[in-house]
Amino acid sequence: MGSADEAKGRVKEALGDLTDNDKLRQKGGIDRAKGQVKDVVDKAADRAAGKD
């Protein structure tokens, strides 16, 4: 689930770099961070549920 946000963020960052758009680049970084947090939370929930 978080990997989709990370991919979306990478695309936004790349487009921001290509177009020299700082806001788009920043939004991409935020999306990537959200994806990473979701992955961590999902892994923690799986461990808590005993689904190593």
C-alpha positions as CSV (number, residue, x, y, z in Angstrom):
1,M,0.0,0.0,0.0
2,G,2.8,2.4,0.9
3,S,4.8,1.5,-2.2
4,A,2.2,3.2,-4.4
5,D,2.6,6.4,-2.5
6,E,6.4,6.1,-2.8
7,A,6.2,5.5,-6.5
8,K,3.8,8.5,-6.9
9,G,6.2,10.6,-4.9
10,R,9.2,9.6,-7.0
11,V,7.3,10.6,-10.2
12,K,6.3,14.0,-8.7
13,E,9.9,14.6,-7.6
14,A,11.2,13.7,-11.1
15,L,8.7,16.0,-12.8
16,G,9.6,18.7,-10.3
17,D,13.2,18.3,-11.2
18,L,12.5,18.4,-15.0
19,T,10.2,21.4,-14.8
20,D,12.2,23.2,-12.0
21,N,9.0,23.2,-9.9
22,D,10.0,23.3,-6.2
23,K,6.4,22.8,-5.0
24,L,6.0,19.6,-7.0
25,R,9.3,18.3,-5.9
26,Q,8.3,19.0,-2.3
27,K,5.0,17.3,-2.7
28,G,6.8,14.3,-4.1
29,G,9.0,14.1,-1.0
30,I,5.9,14.2,1.2
31,D,4.3,11.4,-0.7
32,R,7.4,9.3,-0.5
33,A,7.6,9.9,3.3
34,K,3.9,9.0,3.7
35,G,4.5,5.7,1.8
36,Q,7.4,4.8,4.0
37,V,5.4,5.5,7.1
38,K,2.5,3.3,5.8
39,D,5.0,0.5,5.2
40,V,6.3,0.7,8.7
41,V,2.9,0.8,10.3
42,D,1.7,-2.1,8.1
43,K,4.7,-4.2,9.2
44,A,4.2,-3.3,12.8
45,A,0.5,-4.3,12.6
46,D,1.5,-7.6,10.9
47,R,4.0,-8.4,13.7
48,A,1.4,-7.5,16.4
49,A,-1.1,-9.9,14.7
50,G,1.6,-12.6,14.6
51,K,1.9,-12.5,10.8
52,D,5.7,-12.3,10.6
